[in-house]
Amino acid sequence: MDAITLHRSPLANDTVLRRIETTLGGVTLAATAAGLCGLWFDGQRHFPDLAQVPERRGNPILDAAAHQLHEYFAGRRSAFELPLDMSRGTHFQQTVWQALLRIPAGTTTTYGALAAQLDRPRAVRAVAAAVGRNPISVIVPCHRVVGADGALTGYAGGLDRKRRLLALEAA
């Protein structure tokens, strides 16, 4: 069933990396020719094996992502303007990740509300699993999804980072 499939296709052969430091720790950015395909904090769950992926400076997508992230963490940016490559997810995951992009900065939603928005009100757990597998943290704002009671639940980068991201956005 598409909604619970958790495998991912391997990174594309044209994938390149860049490491940056942020106020929330080290971040690895990944891009293909199509767009940014990864943003993972050091120690994050679901961090892919990147041993064979070259690190590259001078990549326009990675440079733009690094610049925009530094602006975001400095409080000078609330939205990102980057091409995204979310092709590594299943159709269902990609649908959930697209829905995450519509959550405005400074607001939160619940897993249940997100499932209802996708016309899958009984698929809350599948939506939560897809949110947890989001490969482009911060930019695809999975940190803006909270539990039904408003509690901070599940964040692959850690609940402290989720708390700090929401505080940065004043949600």
C-alpha positions in Angstrom: 0.0 0.0 0.0 1.5 3.3 -1.1 0.6 5.1 2.2 2.9 3.0 4.3 5.7 2.3 2.0 8.9 3.6 3.7 11.6 2.6 1.2 13.3 5.2 -0.9 15.0 5.1 -4.2 18.7 5.8 -4.0 20.0 9.3 -4.5 20.4 10.2 -8.2 23.8 10.0 -9.7 24.0 13.7 -10.2 23.5 14.4 -6.5 26.0 16.7 -4.8 26.4 17.8 -1.1 27.4 20.8 0.9 27.8 21.0 4.7 27.0 24.2 6.6 26.8 25.2 10.2 23.6 26.8 11.6 22.4 27.9 15.0 20.8 24.5 15.4 23.9 22.5 14.5 25.5 21.1 11.4 23.4 20.6 8.3 24.0 18.6 5.2 22.4 19.9 2.0 21.9 17.7 -1.1 20.9 18.8 -4.6 20.3 17.2 -8.0 20.1 19.1 -11.3 16.3 19.3 -10.6 16.6 21.0 -7.2 17.3 20.7 -3.5 16.6 17.0 -2.5 17.9 16.9 1.1 18.4 18.9 4.2 19.4 16.9 7.2 20.6 18.0 10.6 23.6 16.1 12.1 22.2 13.1 14.0 18.8 13.3 12.4 16.8 10.1 12.0 16.4 8.8 8.5 19.8 10.3 7.4 20.7 8.6 4.2 24.0 7.0 3.4 25.9 9.8 1.7 29.4 8.2 1.7 29.5 8.0 -2.1 28.0 11.5 -2.8 30.6 14.2 -3.6 30.7 17.5 -1.6 30.6 20.4 -4.0 31.1 24.2 -3.6 29.9 26.4 -6.3 26.6 24.6 -7.0 24.0 27.3 -7.5 21.2 25.3 -5.8 23.3 24.5 -2.8 24.7 28.0 -2.6 21.2 29.5 -2.7 19.9 27.1 -0.1 22.9 27.9 2.2 22.3 31.6 1.8 18.6 31.4 2.4 19.0 29.2 5.4 21.4 31.6 7.0 18.9 34.4 6.4 16.1 32.2 7.9 18.1 31.4 11.1 19.0 35.1 11.4 15.3 36.0 11.3 15.5 37.8 8.0 13.6 35.2 5.9 10.3 33.3 6.5 9.9 31.6 3.1 12.3 29.9 0.7 12.6 30.3 -3.0 14.4 27.2 -4.2 13.7 24.5 -6.7 12.9 21.3 -4.9 13.4 17.7 -6.0 11.1 15.5 -3.9 11.1 12.6 -6.4 12.6 10.1 -3.9 9.4 9.7 -2.1 6.3 7.6 -2.9 3.4 9.3 -4.6 1.7 9.5 -1.2 4.8 11.0 0.5 5.2 13.6 -2.2 1.5 14.6 -1.8 2.1 15.1 2.0 5.3 17.0 1.5 3.5 19.3 -1.0 0.9 19.9 1.6 3.6 20.8 4.1 4.7 23.6 1.8 1.3 25.3 2.2 1.6 25.7 6.0 2.5 29.4 6.5 5.4 30.4 8.7 4.3 31.2 12.2 1.4 28.7 12.2 1.0 25.0 13.0 -1.4 22.3 12.0 -2.1 18.8 13.3 -1.5 15.5 11.6 -5.3 14.9 11.7 -6.0 18.3 10.0 -3.3 17.5 7.4 -4.9 14.1 6.7 -8.3 15.7 6.3 -6.9 18.3 4.0 -5.6 15.5 1.8 -9.1 13.9 1.8 -7.6 11.0 3.8 -9.0 11.6 7.3 -8.5 8.0 8.4 -4.8 8.0 7.3 -3.4 10.1 10.2 -0.7 7.5 11.0 0.3 7.3 7.3 0.4 11.1 7.1 2.5 11.2 10.2 4.9 8.6 8.8 5.3 10.6 5.6 5.9 13.8 7.5 8.6 12.0 9.5 10.3 10.9 6.3 10.4 14.4 4.8 14.0 14.6 3.4 14.1 18.4 3.2 13.7 19.6 6.8 13.0 23.2 7.6 12.4 24.2 3.9 9.6 21.7 3.6 8.3 22.7 7.1 7.4 19.4 8.8 8.3 21.1 12.1 5.0 23.0 11.8 2.9 19.8 12.4 2.0 19.1 16.0 -0.2 16.5 17.8 -3.9 16.8 18.1 -3.6 18.5 21.5 -0.9 20.9 20.3 1.9 18.9 21.8 5.2 18.8 20.1 5.4 15.3 18.8 7.9 13.6 16.5 10.6 15.4 14.7 13.4 13.5 13.0 15.8 16.3 13.9 14.8 16.1 17.6 12.1 17.9 19.6 14.5 20.5 20.9 15.2 21.6 17.3 11.4 21.5 16.5 10.8 23.7 19.6 13.5 26.2 18.5 12.3 26.3 14.9 8.8 27.1 16.0 10.1 29.8 18.4 12.1 31.3 15.6 8.9 31.5 13.6 7.0 32.7 16.6 4.4 29.9 16.1 
